């Protein structure tokens, strides 16, 4: 069984489960560090293992543009190419192409776009996106989707959603006729779209459920809509999506966003926030957010978080990390990223424990009071 639902919290929709891949079992809820170009920025695979990351995310668009999926295939697939023997999820590249805006054109066949690197023209189709991900050898692949902007008109959302459904149907047929290249199983997830229109979201979810994918993502959120609307749509979608299959909220987010979405029945998350914020000098702790560049930490001998067991907190002071940032030393970025990714993974593991003990909601409320603060001393 690819996904096993172990327990649902008695007071909410929060779930604890297990994803079984050929590169290891993944306990959910899970956060997936983002390794856009075959690397989680500032971290080695050894670092990722030390913080107990069980799955990371790779980016189909960027790996297609550079170094190219055919080269990665020659190298034996993405796992071997980047020296990572645990699970990988690759997105479809649809969101990256969506972000190009003026450099793309959408039709029934796919998305024509210009490279952000050299301006060359390329066209993503449902089949090409699968071919790229087959060459990469990711454990979980995503279908090509069309992400409507926020705000968008109802007419646009309807047309966009129909494209996403049609492309998912094509992808399902193509995928079912293929064998993986590297001997391990690959799983294909669909993506529910529809903007902030609930009836279109329901149409999307039900059409994709008829195609019987092994997992479902909720896409098109965290693109500018108010947070209460994001959570409302998420809650609505998880009410419809099948209970016995994993649910993945794409591109979310801040620690408090993740906890709110877990309460609404989401199992999987990815976001660049922990790695990007670390490179900018901001770290997350169980006591709140901390800006390490602040002068108040100049002579602070305490670790980032006294209760954290990551390599950074066990060995270095806030004063040293602040010094590294001020001196533009690369080590500072690495140490802060180790801590942030460790914190995110610790947070979802604590959430899982609370779910299994049927006290997720009360645990969430307690921890939110702490992690949403700014650490002053």
C-alpha positions in Angstrom: 0.0 0.0 0.0 1.4 3.4 -1.0 -0.3 5.4 1.7 -1.5 4.1 5.1 -3.7 6.3 7.2 -2.8 5.5 10.7 -5.0 7.8 12.8 -7.2 10.9 12.6 -7.4 13.3 15.6 -10.8 13.0 17.3 -11.2 16.8 17.5 -10.1 17.8 14.0 -9.2 16.5 10.5 -5.5 16.3 11.4 -4.1 12.9 10.2 -1.1 10.7 10.9 -0.1 8.4 8.1 2.8 6.7 6.2 3.9 7.0 2.6 5.7 3.9 1.5 8.2 4.5 -1.3 11.1 2.3 -2.6 13.4 4.9 -1.1 12.0 4.6 2.4 8.8 5.1 4.4 7.8 8.7 5.2 5.7 9.5 8.2 3.1 12.2 7.7 2.4 15.0 8.2 5.7 15.8 6.5 7.6 18.8 5.3 9.7 18.5 2.2 12.8 20.7 1.9 13.0 22.3 -1.5 15.9 21.2 -3.6 15.1 23.3 -6.7 18.2 22.4 -8.9 19.1 19.1 -7.4 20.3 20.6 -4.2 18.7 22.1 -1.1 20.5 25.4 -1.0 23.4 25.5 1.5 22.9 21.9 2.6 24.6 18.7 1.6 22.7 15.3 1.5 24.6 14.5 4.7 23.2 17.6 6.4 19.7 16.5 5.3 20.1 13.1 6.7 21.3 14.5 10.0 18.2 16.6 10.3 16.2 13.4 9.4 14.7 14.6 6.1 12.9 11.6 4.6 11.9 13.3 1.3 12.9 16.4 -0.6 11.5 18.2 -3.6 13.1 18.8 -7.0 12.0 21.2 -9.7 11.1 19.9 -13.1 11.4 23.2 -14.9 14.8 24.2 -13.5 16.3 20.7 -14.0 14.9 20.6 -17.5 16.5 23.9 -18.3 19.8 23.0 -16.6 21.5 20.5 -16.8 18.7 18.8 -18.7 16.8 15.6 -18.0 18.7 13.6 -20.6 22.0 14.3 -19.0 20.6 13.3 -15.6 19.2 10.1 -17.2 22.8 9.4 -18.5 24.0 9.8 -14.9 21.6 7.2 -13.6 18.8 9.5 -12.4 18.5 12.3 -10.0 19.0 10.2 -6.8 22.4 9.1 -8.1 23.3 12.4 -9.7 22.9 14.3 -6.4 23.9 11.6 -4.0 20.6 11.2 -2.3 19.2 7.8 -1.5 15.9 8.8 0.1 12.7 9.8 -1.6 12.2 12.7 -4.0 9.1 14.5 -5.2 9.3 16.5 -8.4 6.7 19.2 -9.2 5.4 19.6 -12.8 7.1 22.9 -13.5 3.7 24.4 -14.1 4.1 27.0 -11.3 7.5 28.1 -12.5 6.1 28.6 -16.0 3.1 30.4 -14.4 5.6 32.8 -12.7 7.1 33.7 -16.1 3.9 35.5 -17.0 4.9 37.6 -20.0 7.1 34.9 -21.4 4.5 32.2 -21.8 1.5 31.3 -23.9 -1.1 28.6 -23.0 -3.2 26.5 -25.4 -4.9 23.1 -25.3 -1.7 21.2 -26.0 0.4 22.8 -23.3 2.4 25.8 -22.3 4.8 27.6 -24.7 7.4 29.6 -22.8 10.8 31.3 -23.0 13.7 30.2 -20.9 14.7 32.6 -18.1 18.3 31.6 -18.9 18.7 32.4 -22.6 15.3 33.3 -24.0 15.0 30.1 -26.0 11.5 28.7 -26.7 10.2 25.5 -25.1 6.7 23.9 -24.8 5.7 21.9 -21.8 3.0 19.2 -22.6 1.5 16.6 -20.3 3.8 14.0 -22.0 7.0 16.0 -22.0 6.6 16.8 -18.3 6.2 13.1 -17.5 9.2 12.2 -19.7 11.3 14.7 -17.8 10.2 13.3 -14.4 10.7 9.7 -15.6 14.3 10.6 -16.6 14.8 12.2 -13.2 13.4 9.1 -11.5 11.5 10.9 -8.8 9.4 8.8 -6.4 6.4 11.1 -6.7 5.7 12.9 -9.9 3.2 15.7 -10.5 1.0 16.2 -13.6 1.2 19.4 -15.6 -1.4 21.9 -14.4 -2.4 25.5 -15.2 -2.3 27.7 -12.1 -4.7 30.6 -12.3 -3.5 33.9 -10.8 -5.1 35.7 -7.9 -7.4 37.4 -8.5 -8.8 35.7 -11.6 -12.2 35.8 -13.2 -14.6 33.0 -12.9 -14.4 32.5 -16.7 -10.6 32.2 -16.5 -10.7 29.8 -13.6 -13.2 27.5 -15.4 -11.1 27.4 -18.6 -7.9 26.9 -16.6 -9.5 24.1 -14.6 -10.7 22.3 -17.7 -7.2 22.4 -19.1 -5.8 20.9 -15.9 -8.3 18.1 -15.9 -7.7 17.3 -19.6 -3.9 17.3 -19.1 -4.3 15.1 -16.0 -6.4 12.6 -18.0 -3.7 12.5 -20.7 -0.9 12.1 -18.1 -2.8 9.2 -16.4 -3.0 7.3 -19.7 0.6 8.0 -20.7 1.9 7.1 -17.2 -0.1 3.8 -17.1 1.7 2.5 -20.2 5.2 3.2 -18.9 7.7 1.4 -16.9 10.1 3.3 -14.6 13.7 3.6 -15.8 15.7 2.8 -12.6 13.9 -0.2 -11.1 12.0 1.7 -8.3 8.3 2.6 -8.4 7.1 6.0 -9.3 3.8 7.5 -8.2 1.8 10.2 -10.1 -0.2 12.8 -8.2 -2.9 15.1 -9.7 -3.4 18.8 -8.8 -6.7 20.3 -7.8 -7.2 23.8 -9.2 -10.1 26.2 -9.4 -8.8 29.4 -7.8 -11.0 30.6 -4.9 -14.3 29.3 -6.5 -15.5 26.4 -4.4 -17.8 24.9 -7.1 -14.9 24.9 -9.6 -12.6 23.3 -6.9 -15.2 20.6 -6.3 -15.5 20.0 -10.1 -11.7 19.7 -10.3 -11.4 17.4 -7.3 -14.2 15.0 -8.4 -13.0 14.8 -12.0 -9.5 14.0 -10.8 -10.8 11.4 -8.3 -12.6 9.6 -11.1 -9.1 9.1 -12.7 -8.0 7.4 -9.4 -4.6 8.9 -8.8 -2.6 7.6 -5.8 -2.4 11.1 -4.3 -3.8 14.6 -4.7 -2.3 18.0 -4.4 -4.1 21.3 -3.7 -2.5 23.8 -6.0 -3.1 27.5 -6.9 -3.0 28.7 -3.3 -0.4 31.0 -1.5 -0.4 33.1 -4.7 -1.7 36.3 -3.1 -5.1 35.4 -1.7 -5.9 36.3 2.0 -4.8 33.6 4.4 -8.4 33.0 5.7 -9.4 32.3 2.1 -6.5 29.9 1.6 -7.5 27.9 4.7 -11.1 28.0 3.7 -10.4 26.5 0.3 -8.0 24.0 1.8 -10.6 22.9 4.3 -13.2 22.6 1.5 -10.9 20.5 -0.7 -9.9 18.0 2.0 -13.6 17.4 2.8 -14.0 16.1 -0.8 -10.7 14.4 -1.5 -10.5 10.6 -0.6 -9.6 9.8 3.0 -7.3 7.0 2.1 -5.0 8.9 -0.2 -2.4 11.6 0.7 -3.1 15.3 0.4 -0.4 17.8 -0.5 -0.8 21.5 -0.1 1.7 23.0 -2.6 4.0 25.9 -1.6 2.9 26.4 2.0 4.5 27.9 4.0 5.2 29.6 7.3 5.2 27.3 10.4 1.8 28.6 11.6 0.3 28.1 8.1 1.5 24.4 8.2 -0.1 23.8 11.6 -3.4 25.4 10.4 -3.4 23.2 7.3 -2.6 20.0 9.2 -5.7 20.7 11.3 -7.7 20.8 8.0 -6.5 17.4 6.9 -3.3 18.1 4.8 -0.5 15.5 4.9 2.4 17.0 2.8 4.0 20.4 2.5 6.9 22.1 0.7 8.1 25.7 0.8 11.3 27.7 0.3 10.7 29.8 3.4 13.0 27.9 5.8 15.9 27.9 3.4 15.4 31.4 2.0 14.8 33.0 5.3 17.9 31.3 6.7 20.1 32.8 4.0 18.6 36.2 4.8 19.4 35.8 8.5 16.0 34.8 10.0 15.6 31.6 11.9 12.5 29.9 13.4 12.5 28.5 17.0 10.1 26.9 19.4 10.1 30.3 21.2 9.6 32.4 18.1 11.3 34.0 15.1 14.8 35.5 15.4 16.7 37.9 13.1 20.3 36.9 13.7 21.7 40.0 12.2 20.3 42.1 15.0 22.8 44.0 17.2 21.1 42.6 20.3 22.8 39.3 19.6 26.4 40.7 19.3 27.5 39.3 22.6 24.8 36.6 23.1 26.5 33.3 24.1 23.2 31.3 23.9 22.5 28.9 21.1 19.7 29.8 18.6 17.3 27.5 20.6 18.5 25.9 23.9 16.1 23.0 23.4 17.0 22.3 19.8 19.2 19.2 19.0 20.4 20.3 15.6 24.2 20.6 14.9 24.0 24.4 14.8 22.4 24.7 18.2 24.6 22.1 19.9 27.8 23.8 18.8 27.4 27.6 18.1 26.3 30.8 19.7 24.0 33.5 18.4 26.9 35.8 18.6 29.0 33.6 16.3 26.2 33.3 13.7 25.7 37.0 13.7 29.4 37.5 13.1 29.3 35.1 10.2 26.5 37.1 8.6 28.3 40.4 9.1 31.4 38.9 7.7 29.6 37.5 4.6 30.8 34.0 5.5 29.0 31.1 3.7 29.1 29.0 6.8 26.5 31.3 8.4 24.0 30.5 5.7 24.6 26.8 6.0 24.3 26.7 9.8 21.1 28.8 9.8 19.6 26.6 7.1 20.5 23.4 9.1 18.6 24.9 12.0 15.5 26.0 10.1 15.1 22.8 8.2 15.6 20.8 11.5 12.9 23.1 13.1 10.4 22.5 10.4 10.9 18.7 10.5 10.7 18.8 14.3 7.5 20.7 14.1 5.7 18.2 11.9 7.0 15.3 14.0 5.6 17.0 17.1 2.3 17.5 15.2 2.2 13.8 14.4 2.7 12.9 18.1 -0.2 15.2 19.1 -2.4 13.7 16.5 -1.7 10.2 17.7 -2.5 11.3 21.2 -5.8 12.9 20.1 -4.8 16.4 21.4 -3.7 18.1 18.2 -5.9 21.2 18.5 -4.9 22.1 22.1 -1.2 21.4 21.3 -1.5 23.6 18.2 -3.0 26.5 20.1 -0.2 26.3 22.8 2.7 26.2 20.3 1.2 28.9 18.1 1.4 31.3 21.0 5.2 30.8 21.1 6.3 30.3 17.5 4.5 33.4 16.1 6.4 35.7 18.5 9.7 37.6 17.7 12.6 36.6 20.1 14.0 39.7 21.7 16.6 38.2 24.0 
